[in-house]
């Protein structure tokens, strides 16, 4: 298939070598703040339950309200970025996120905290949706892989620093400090964005925003997200869960019908005629699905089966994102010189192998074996992420960079949203079945042997998902090999 949509004329000529690195620093600081805040807040939930004298079900909305806003509105934000300027919208998102962080730190009740977290999500979705688009536009195509590798490393750094920094800040001055820490970062990042990020070369204000399409896809994503949450509370076969899924499917079908028939759609479906673009997004979704499930289950194994203290578990879990942060920039640079598909495929094979090795974990596991078996997962993800993101962002025209970045963000968010309930349900089902306990029993009440059985089965399923992703990578690589003569 001949690909004619690869952008060729960016960055703008006025973007100097110094300016583009300052611009990347500003974008990176915003993204670091966005990812850091998510992981810090998760750590603070037990403290917040005690502080506000509330229930665990209620305090989950401190996280859920944030994720819902980001997931539901990310495509709309990406489209607005293409229409009115990515720099302008990213900056407003950064300012709103910073102000909302201040309000979260000053919240006097759990209800106000949930509301301010939703406001924070409104700012954060602009950061998440447009970071990769701005970085792609500022740097030349020859440095795209390296640039997106640095973006990927920044995300991993935020995830890695969250638990450690969160525990330190809460210990020093209480939970409010985890929100206040965003304020100086946000101010500095805003100043850099204003001064060094160039105005978008393409910002067509004559375009119309597809409000109806945005509303319909919001209903679809909202229903899907609630169905995943409801599936955990009741079951995935309950009437309420199935009804929400039906609404999600029907509204998504209505969205596709509408987008195919209007002149200025929010999501140009012609983008998906590029099969390399579509399959790369699917691979990103599958990888995040598998990785999220693995990282979600590991703490149960380390704490309950191996009886490691919380601090040690945090250090062992931090080994994974540290490896991603180290490898991602190098794999991004390599993808600028060599085939990104080969590098991604090697990364997928490493992740597949790591999941198979980790499926042999048992109660006699030694720390060095844990590190040796999980290392290929971090290295492989670092090798896969940057080249795959580079291929996605490089396969769309410049005026669609914003929506491509939004779709990239959405594939990550959906991968996490789907993986947590489904992989969690699989782990719980296998564990309770092996322990001969009722399906509504607490997983933590199961004996260690049953937890090991549940972990092994779930990790084998994660390996299968990664094997499917590797198969797709081979298909995409062969498609690109066939289309290569068309460029000559």
Phi, psi and omega in degrees: 000129181280126182257116182246012189255006183286123181293147185228352189241038176227153013283168176301148183304331185283353180280105182282168180300318179291317184298320184293326179286324174296319178298318179296324177297316179297315178296318181296321179296319177297317180293322177299316179298318181297311182285323179299317183296322181298311183287328178295317183296320178302320181292331185275354186304313178302321178295320181292326176302315181289318184298315184263003179051053183237184182262163179294323179300321180287316185292339177300333182290346172297327177270315186297318181300322179293310183293324180298314180299313182298315183291315188287324189254002188296322180291323176297318178296319179297319180293319177297326177297320177294327185280313190247001177111121182292323179299312183299313183289322178298318181295316178296321177297319179296316179296316180296319179298319181294315179296317180295327177297318177299315180295321177299318180294336181262359185303136183259353179210164180293328179296316177294322179296317178298317180296317180290330175293323175297319177296321177297321177297326178297320175286321183294330181293329177292320177297311182295319186287329192246353183301309181294325180294316180295315180298320179294323183285326184284325183263154178289160181301330181291344180244013185298315182299315179298318181297312180289336173295319177294320176299316179296321178294325178296317177299315180296321178298318178298317178296320183291317184286336186308300182299317181293310181293322179298314178298321180293314183293318179296322178293328182282310189220014178090177189293334184297332182294334180293338175268321181296333182296338180288336189296307178296326178295316180296320179295314180297314180297320179297318178298316181294318180299314180300318188276325192244338178279121182290155175296147182300136176291331178237116176211086189272098181288349180283346179291154178257145177273131182279082184294320181294315178299320178297319180293319182292316180291330176296318177298318180298310182292323179295315179296319180295315181297317178295325179295323177294320177292316180295326178299326177288322183288312181256270174196164181280000176247007179290157181298319182295316180296313181294326178294317177297320177296321179297318177298318180299315182292314182295318180291326177293320176297320177296322178298313180297320179299315181293313185296331181282350189238357179255159186287322182235077183286156174294320179240111179285107184294345177296337177302327185278356170291338173282101187293330177297319178297312183296314182290329177294319176297318179297319178298318178300319177297313183297319181294315178296325177301310183293314183296317181299318179297318180296311183293330178292323186274329185306318181301325177298318180293313184293322183276315188272319183276312183269350176060037177281144175291160185303318181298320180291321177299317178301318179294318181292322177289330180290342180299324182295305180292333177298316178297320177300314181298327179284317188279323188305313180297323180291318179294326176297316178296320179297325181290340175286339183255326184240179181294120179296333181292321179294317180296317177298319181296318177299318178299318179295320178296320178296317179295319177300314180297319181297318180295322176295317179296318180291341177287357175261002179303140175215186186290348179261014184299135175263153184299319181295325177292319176304311181297318182294323184279330180273341181303314179299334178293313178293316179297315181296319179294320176298323179287327182282315193299306186296310179298322180293317177297321179297319179295321179296309184289336180273356185256011180235154177292160186301324182287356178245014180298322181297310182291326176296318177296321177296318178295323177298315178296319181295321180297323177292313183296316179294323177302316178290317183297320181282321186294317185303307179289319185288312178292324176296319179294321178296314179299314180295317181298313179296318182295310183292325177295316179294327181273358182058042177252157177297150185293343177265010178283160176285133180299325182293346178277350182286150178291159182305322181298322179290321177297320178297318178299315179297317179298314183298316180294319181292322180291329175292324176294319177299321177297322178296318178300317180292328177294321176297317178298320178296321177298319177297322179298321178296317179300313181295319179299317179294322177298317180290326178295322179290325184277347185302316179301336181293342180276343186276000000 
